[in-house]
Amino acid sequence: MRATGDIGPLKIISESSIGSNQRRIEALTGFGPIERIRRDEARLRALSDELGVADDELVDAVVRRVAEIKELRDEVRDLRRQAARGHSSELAATAVDGIVVARLDGLPREELHDLAMAVRDAADVRAVVLGSAGERGGVTIVSAVTPDRGLHASELIAAAAKTVGGGTGKAADVATAGGKDASRLDEALDQVRAAAGLPAADLPAADLPVD
């Protein structure tokens, strides 16, 4: 190379930090940028064909698809929440001395919270604690108590939260704990029963539709 002009076309493809006040820039030169452009154009054409739109409509089409996916996910979440709430009366019927303690694997935190609130609002229920092991091994425990019934939401799950490798706040009416050790969730729920003055129970996880 006798002059910088011999480099030809240049396209920067990445930039990163390699130290204090130092940056690394990677670029394609010569025929590299042309080949990159051709490859990118081929990908755009393939994507346009997949979405059934012209190239100049591609961005709008992707935005629409993303919005549709979000709407469908919201609908699925609402349906799952309604299905779980439909089982609140069944869970309330398992109460011992007005207290429900159950394991419902696969329910996301928000849905577990909503279900706990629905069970708590059932007649004659003083408190409800629901535990769920997630698909990736995490644990959620939700505690909800009826005010002025002599129970404290956070205190009910304080020991259980530590058992599953997490912690909880100090709220009196509704408390949520997260943990990492799903293998100890049954042990944790027995600790909840002990904290509530109930006998330990070797019961199977509740059968709720979570698909």
Number of C-alpha atoms within 10 A of each C-alpha: 6 6 6 7 8 10 13 12 13 14 15 11 11 10 11 10 10 9 8 6 6 9 11 11 11 11 13 18 14 13 12 15 18 15 12 14 12 12 12 12 13 12 12 15 16 13 16 19 13 9 14 12 15 13 15 9 12 18 12 11 17 14 10 12 13 12 12 12 11 12 12 12 12 12 12 13 15 13 13 19 19 14 15 21 20 14 17 19 15 12 22 24 16 14 18 15 13 17 23 24 23 23 21 22 22 20 24 19 19 13 18 26 21 17 25 29 22 20 28 26 19 16 11 14 21 23 33 28 29 24 30 25 23 17 12 9 12 18 27 28 31 27 30 29 27 20 14 9 11 9 18 22 25 24 19 26 28 22 18 28 27 17 21 25 16 19 18 21 14 13 14 17 16 22 23 25 23 20 22 20 17 23 14 16 24 22 16 22 27 19 22 25 22 13 17 19 11 15 13 14 12 9 9 10 13 13 10 16 13 14 7
